[in-house]
Amino acid sequence: MDLRDLRYFETIAELQHLGRASARLHRTQPALTSSVRRLEAACGTALFERSGRGIRLTEAGKVLLKWAQRMRVDVEDAKRELQSIGAGLVGNVRIGIVPTAAQFLLPAVARQLLKEAPAVTLRTVVGLIGSLRPQLLAGELDLMVGTESAAEAGWISKALAEDTIVVAASAKHPVFRSGATLRDLTAYPWALQPPGAPTRDWLDHTFDRLGLARPRVQVETTMLLTLPALIVQTELLSFISRHHLEGKTRIPGLKEVPVKGAAMRRRLVVTYRGGGFLSPAASRLLELFEQFGAHG
């Protein structure tokens, strides 16, 4: 199989349309059709089938896509490893990181790396695990820092730090006038992430288990880093990292609402592909995350 044919195949599979793939790849549709036919001849089976106005992968196509992606990543890793020989701490490191770690862990780690290796460049992608995992799998990221999840074959994760998510509000919020239970919290409006975010789902399910109405969300946002500033200025409750409430990074005017059974404990980990190549700079960044996470 030709590597160029496999690269074209990946793009066609992603877009599920020969015309759009032709425009992105700057190749004619007949050229792409010939490329697919060569792959189908090599595999001995059809890779695509028609679907409405576009096309979709057959079961065999899905299998080939998995291996095509793996081969592409391996080839790219080989090139990067060859280029790194004798180069030292240089080059570009690509990291995906969840918002909490980006705010409380990344600055110190990046400062130390750039102090040791001023020629290194960092490309950071801040997002939730659901959006970062596919990028790590596709070889678009070297490292991913996020919350611990089920182990996945071929990936290596190392623990960094513990994080606790708690109910919080402005120190002037009426909830502090007396002790609060989860039932009491149903009387107030909230600012939360959308359903599907791990912290939001955990909170919803906690209320469900007790037979209580779920939090009444008045402000819903995917911008996790805006929540602390938002709730300081409003009478909204929220569910955020305790890091916002303690130590040097605490936000004035923000206070934890002490509620039994409403603290979500999670662990931050750094993850990378076990069989992939880590440049010296990426390896040093990994070490620094472990170092600063352990002291965080």
N, C-alpha and C positions, 0 to 999 in steps of 0.2 A: 504494500500500500504506500502511496505517495503522501508525504507529510502535507504537501500543499492541498491535495484532495481532502485530507482529513480536516484541515483548517477551514476549507470552504464548507465542508459537511457540517461543522460545528455552527457556522453562521446561518446556514440554511435551516438547521434544526432549531436554532434560537428564534428566528424570525418566522418560520413556518410559511415562507412565501418566497418563491424563486425571484420574483421581480424586486422585492425589497432587498433580498440578499445580493442581487446583481448590482443594485445601486450602492450598497455599502462597500462591496468588495471591488467595485469598478471592473467587473467582468461581465461579459455578455451572458444572457440566459442560456444560449446553446452551449457555451463553454462550461457553465455550471452543471447543465444537464449531462454533458459528457463526463464530467468529474464524478457525478453521482453514479452513472452507469458503470464507470470503472470500479468504483467501490463495491457496487452490487455484484459485479462479475467476480470480484475477489472473494466476496462473502458468500456468494451462491444463493442470495435471497434478496427480496425487495427491502429497501430501507425506509421508504416513504410511501404513504398512501394519500389519496385525495381526501380533503376535509373542507366542505363548503367551497369557498373561493381560494383556499390555500391548501397546504399539505400538512401532514403530521407524521411523526415517526411510527414505524411499525415496532413490534416487540424486538425484532432483530436490530432495528435502528436505535432503539434505546440502549441496547447492549453495546453497540459500536460507539455510541456517543460517550458512554462512560469511559471506554478504553481510549477513545480519541482524546478526551480531555486529559486523561492521565498521561498519555504519551506526549501531548503538547507541554504539559507542566514539566515532565521529566526532561524534555529537550531544552526548555527554557532554563531549568535548573542547571543542566550541564553547561550551558553557555555562561551562566553567571558564575558557576564554580571555576571554570577555566579562566574567566576574566579576573577573578579574585586572587589567583595565585600570586603571591608576593606583593599584593596591593596593600595589605594591612587594613586599618579601620577607615575605609572610604566607601563611597557609593551611596545608594538610596535604600533605605529600610522602609518597608510598607507595613503599617500596623493598623489593625481595626480595634476599636476600644469602646466600651460602653460609657455613657455619660458620667456616671459616678467616678469611675476609675480615671477618666480623662480629666476630671476636675481636681481630684485629690491625690492621684498617684503619678500621672504622667508628667506634670511640671518638674518635679524633683528628678525623676528618671531622665528626662530629656536634657535637663541642665547638666547633669553629670556626664551623659554620653557626649554632648557637644563640647564639654570642657576637655574630655579625653580625646575626642576625635572631631576637630572643627571642620574637617572636610566631608563629614557625613551629612546627608540630607534625610529628613524624615517626612514621609507622606502618611498622614493620619486620617483615618475615616472613623468618625464618631457615629455610632448607631447602636441599635439593639441587636442582640445575639441572632435573631431571626434573619436579619439582613447581612450580618457579617459572616456567618457560617458558609453560605454559598461562595463568597469571595475567597475565603481561605481554601475551600475545596478546589476552586478553579485556579489556584495559584496566583491570585491577584493580591494576596496579603502574605507577608512572611510570618507574622504573629497576630494572635487575637487575644485581647484581654477582656474577659467578661465573666458572667456568673457561671458557676459550675453546673453542668448538665450531665446527662447519661454519657458514658464512655462510648467513643466511636472508633471502630477499627481503623488503624493507620494514623491516628492522631495521638499526640502526647500532651498531657496537661499537667501543669505544676501549680500547686497552691500558692497564693500570694497573701491574702488577708481575709479576715472575717468582716462582714458588713451587716448591720442591722437596720431594717426599715421600720420606722415608727410613725405613729400619728403625730402630726405637728400642726401648730396654728400660731397666729400672732399672739404675743403675750397679753394683749388686751382682749382676746376672744372671751365671750361669756362662758365658754365651756370650763374655764378655770375658776369660776365662782363657787363651784362645788365639785365633789368627786364625780368622775365620769365612768360609765360602763359602755360596752358596745351598744347596748340598747339606747343609751342617752345620745350616742353619736348619730343615730338615724334622724334626729331632729334638725341637724345642721346641714347646709350645703357643702359640697366638696369641690376641690380642684384635683383632677386625677388624669393619668394617662388613659388612652382608649382601651377597651377590652382586647385581650390578646397580649398585652404587656404583662410580663410575669408578676410584677408587684400588684397590678390592678386585679388580675385573676385571683391571686392569693387572697387579697382583701375581700373580694366578692364572695369567694367560696367560704371564707371565715364567717361572714354574716349568714350565708346560706345554711351552714352546719348548725347554727343556733336558731334557725327559723326566723331570722330577722330580715327586714327589708334591706336590700342592698343600698350602699351609700348613694345619696341623691346628688348626682354630679351636675354642677352648674357651669363649670369650666372644664372642658376636656382638651388636652393638648399633648402632642407628641414631643414637645420641647421640654424635656425633663429638667434641664438646667434653669428654666424660667420659673419653676414651681415655687422654690423658696422665696424669691423676691415677690412673687404674686401673692402668696398667702400672708406675707408680712403686711401688705397694703390692704388686705380685705378681711372679711370675717368668714373665710373659707377654711375648712380643714383639708389636710392633704396627708400623703403617705410617702415619706421621703427618707433618705439615708440619715442616720444619726450623726454622720460626719458634719452635717450642716449645723448641728446644735452643740458641738463640743470643740474644745481646744482653739487653736489659732484660726481655724477655718470657720468657726461659728458665725452665724449671721445675726447681728443684733436685732432684737425684737421678735425673734423666733423661739418658740418653746415647745418642748415635747409634751403631748397630752398623755399622762400615765394611765394606760388602759390595760387591764389584764387580758392576755390572750391576743393582743394586737401588735405583736412584734414579730416580724419576719426575719429570720436569720438566714443568711446566704454566704457563700464563699466565692471570692474572686480568684480566678485562675488565669494563667497565660497558656495558650494552646498553639501548637504548631504541627505541621505535617511530619509524621515520623520518618518517612522515606525521602522527604524533601531536603533541599540544600538551604542551609542558613549561612549567610556570609559572616565573616568575622564581626562586622558591625552589628548584624542582627543577633548573633550569639552574645555579644557583649550587652546589647539591649535586654536580652532575655535574662542575663545574670543580674542586671541592675533592677529589673522588675522584681526578681526574687529577693534581692537585697533590701530594697526600699519597702516592698510589701511586708516583709518579715518584721520591719521596724515601724510599720505604719500604725 
